[in-house]
């Protein structure tokens, strides 16, 4: 395992995007009545964290290969 495991812009950005998606989805479920459209927007945003991470890693913003 690398010495800076998880301490790179790709990892932090991917995690932040996923967290924002979870927050949006959670807020949507707490509304009365439940806003399913906003919930699914949150799901899409949360899932977008993975491609964001992968693209940023390919751009060289992730851990360097060993």
N, C-alpha and C positions, 0 to 999 in steps of 0.2 A: 504494500500500500504506500502511496506517495506521502511525503511529509506534509503536503498542504491539502490533504484529502478534503474536498468540499469547499475549499477556499478559493473559488475562481468565479469570474463574472458569469459564466454560462450556468453554473450550478445555482448561484444566488438568484439570477434572473428567472430561470425556469421554475424555481421554488416559489418566488414571489408571484409570478403569473398564476401558478396553480393555487396559491393561497387566496389571491383576489377572487378567483373563480369559486372557491369554497365559501368565501364570505358572501358573495353575491347569491349563491344558491341557498345558503343558510338564512339570509335575510328574506329571500323570497318565500321560504317555508314558514317563516314567522309572521308574515303578513296575514291579515284577515280580510277577505278570503285569500287562500294560498294562491300566489301568482305563479302558475306553472310555466308561463312564457319566460319570466325572469329566472326561474329555476333552471330551465334548459339553457338559457344564456350563460348562467354560471357554470353549468356542466361543460359547455363548449369552451369557455375561457379556461377552466381548470385543465381540460384535456389539451389545450393549446400550449400549456407549459412544456410538454415533452418535445414538440417540434421546435419550439423556441430554444430549448436547451441543445437539441441536436444541431440546429443551424449555427448557433453561437460556438459550439464545440468545433464544428468543421471550419469556422472562420478563425480558429486558433485562440479562442477565448476560454477554452477548457484546460484541463490538465495536459501537460505535454506527455506524449507517449514515451514509454521506457524501452 
